[in-house]
Amino acid sequence: MPKAELPILQERRDDEAVARPRRGSAKGRWLRRGRNSLLAVVALLAVCVASIWLAVRLTPMQSVTAAGQTVEVGAVAPDLSLSGPGELDLFGEALATEPHFQGPIRPRLKLADISINSQVNQIVRSDDHDTLQLTLSRQLAAGWIRYCVWELLIAAGCAAVVAVAVAGIRRAPRRTTLTMVGVCVLTVSAVNALGVYLMASGTPQALRQVRTLDDLVGRAPTEPVAPAKGPQLTGVHAVVLGDSTAAGIGNQPVEDPSALDKTCGRSSDAFAAVLGRVNDWNVLNLACQGATVTDGLLGVQLRGDQAVPPQLAVAQRASSASVIIVSVGANDMNWAVLTGLCAKAPVCDDKASTAYFKEQLSTFSQNYLDLLQQLSDLPHHPDVLINQYYEPFGPDIRCLEKDGLTEAKVKVLKSRLANLNAVLQQGADAFHFATAQPDFEGHRLCSEQPFVQNAADQAPLHPTAAGELAIALADQQALAELRNTPSDAPTDATSPGTTDSSSPSAPVR
């Protein structure tokens, strides 16, 4: 290179050195600080999101009581949508609310308990129903505000824990640790409070528009079932409401059956008849095959050209009955159809049938609430016993393979039956009603002595006479616990009519 060009090249290198910030120069320090600040902001935002998400998960639901109803108020898991429905947990079933709420954090309401206290009775007797509605509205809104306050505090606590953990990993000095905790807590609290104010501040106002739980799911309140016309049915100790399981379909018909007895398939082997014989009770069995909550128990049921009056309407004529036993739900779920489709389809848990089952279960939970409410409002206040359904499928299902049922399919059916029983149990618990779970252990399908009718019998999957006896045994034990007295149930399956001289003539309240 010519010597004349050396000064020019050196001058160019000097210019580049001036333009490029040296390590430790002011501009280099500024760039590093900017990069670190950006990382700190991103980390702080991540802490905010994580803390708020954890807080929504950890914050306990707040209980409010109004109009004899205890409702727990909380929030659904946050999502990315800025508005949408809340959630009503009804007997374990999640129902989307009719009102929509602003913000990603929306209310979740859970019906926890139903009890008609003296204050509610006084308001009901005075027909001041607006007071009940106003109290519920205010309590729901107040419960949501309390929940938000707790969520703010828990989110701040989560942020503090994260800050302390990070400081410990970095072995930061005490002063730095306190600074990190303060910055995280203040930032999370500000972001959380601003988010609640901007996005969820309208939720209390929306909840104040909720007069009854029916408003949450967009249903009109059900009119109470009026008593059926006719004279009082005196001398009735117990009443049975329900479907074909309670009617005893497929077994020995009742003696001298009426037109309704024939239409409904009522049997002298039904558990209602067994309870009557064992206890020397007059048991009124109103169960009818095909009955559902809306078409059978609370409403007229049409069977062929005959109209069966609402079972609850007829039951109210038996005002001296001290117990009502209820067996319902399978027809509401179209259980026979679901089982038949399951047997013929390649699989039972496909998306279509699963979605259909969930929809049916959600509808049943709402209708079941109506039934429970009307049972609790009966003027003579009988004890109420809810029967859950027996498990028909045993461990050995080889006899069902010819009908298209495999182990995988039976597993799905068992799971769905368990879901139905869970709704029955939680609903009874909410109203403080008793429940009974029949035990068919060792006598399910494919066993040597099944308590369940098979495909060749008149009513497949329904109880045999022995199965009805097993249901009666479960009911008798539940009633004994309800009365806090020893069970008078028969122990000899071959002689269900044997009575105990110590048996009461009617349930003791």
C-alpha positions, 0 to 999 in steps of 0.5 A: 500500500502506498505510504500516501494512503496510510494517513487517510486509512488511519483517519477513517479508522479513527472516525469509525472508532468515534462512531462506535461506542466503546465498552464502558462509554455513556452510549453503551451503558445507555443501551445496556440499561435500556435492554435491561429495563425492557427485560424487567418490564417484560418480566414484571408483566409476566409476574402480573399475569401469573399472579392474577391467574393464580389469584383467580384459582386460589381465591375462595368463593364467597358465600351469600345467603338470601331468600333461603338460598346459599350461593357461592360467588367466585370467578371462572378461569380467565380467558382471552375474550373481553366479554361473555357469559358467566357460569352457574354451577347447579348440582355439579353441572356448569351452565352458561349464564344468560347475562353476559359480563365484560372483561376476561374475569367473569362471575361463577355462581354455585348453588350450595344450600336451600333452606326455608328459614323463618324470615323467608316463610314470613315474606312468602306468607305476606306475598312480598316476593319483591323483598326476596328478589331484591335481597338476592340481587344485593347479596350477589353483587356484594359477594362479587365485590368481596371476592374481588377484594380477596382476589386483589390481596391474594394476587399481591401476595403471589407477586410478593412470593415470586419476587422473594423467590427471584431475589433469593435465586440471585442472592440479592441484598436485603434492600434490593429484595425489599425494593423488588417486592415493593415494585412487584406488589404495587405493579400487580395491585395497580394492574389488577385494580385497573383491570377490575375497574375497567373490565369488571366494574359492570358485573355488580350492576349486572348481578343486581338485575338477577332476581332469581336463579332462573334469571341466570339461565334465562328460564321462566319460573315454574308455576307450582303444581296445584293439587289434583281435584278429588277427596283427600287420600287418607291413611296413606303413609308414603308416596312413590313418584318416579319412572319405570324403575319405581313402577316395577315394569316387567314384573308381576302386575298389581292385582285388580289393576286400574287403567292407569296401573296398566298404562304405567306398568305398575307391578306388585313386585315394585319396591313401593309394594315391598315397603308397604308389606314389610312395614304394614304401610299404605304406600301410594305408588304413582310411578309410571313408565316413561315419566320425566320431571316435566312430563310425569312428575310436574306435568301431564304425561301422555301415554297413547290415548291416555293422559296421566295426571301429574304425579305431584298433583295427586301426591298432594291429596295424600296430605297425611303421608309423612314420606315421599320417595322419588326415582327419576332421571333416566328418561330425562336423559333418554338413557334407553336411547343412549344405551341402544346407540352405544351398543350399535355404534363403534364407540360410545364417547364420540363428540356428538353423543357426549355433547348430547349427554351433557346437554341433557344432563344440564337440562335435567339439573334445572328441571330437577331443581324445580322438582326439589323446590316444589317438594320442599314447599309442600305444606305438610312437609313430608320427609323426601328420599331421593333414589339413585340408580343402581349399577347394572353392569358387573365386572363380567360382561361376556354375556353382553358382547352379543348385544354389541357392548364391549368393556370400553363401551360399558366404561362410558355408560358407567361414567355417564350413570355416575354423572347422573347419580352425582346430580341426584346426590348433590341436589338432595344434599342442597335441600337436605333430603335423604338419598338411597343407593341400591346395591346390586353387588354380585347380582349384576348382569351376567351373574348367576342370579342377576337383579337386572333384566337382560335383553331377552326379558320384557324390560331390559336393564330394569330391576327384577323382582329381586332387584326391586327388593334390593331397592326397598332394602336401601330405602328402608335403611335410609328411612331408618337413618332418617328416623334414627331408629334401627332398620326394620328391613327384611333380611330374607330375600325369599320372604319379602312379605315377612313383617316385624312386630316392632315395625311402625305403622308409619314413618316416624318424623 
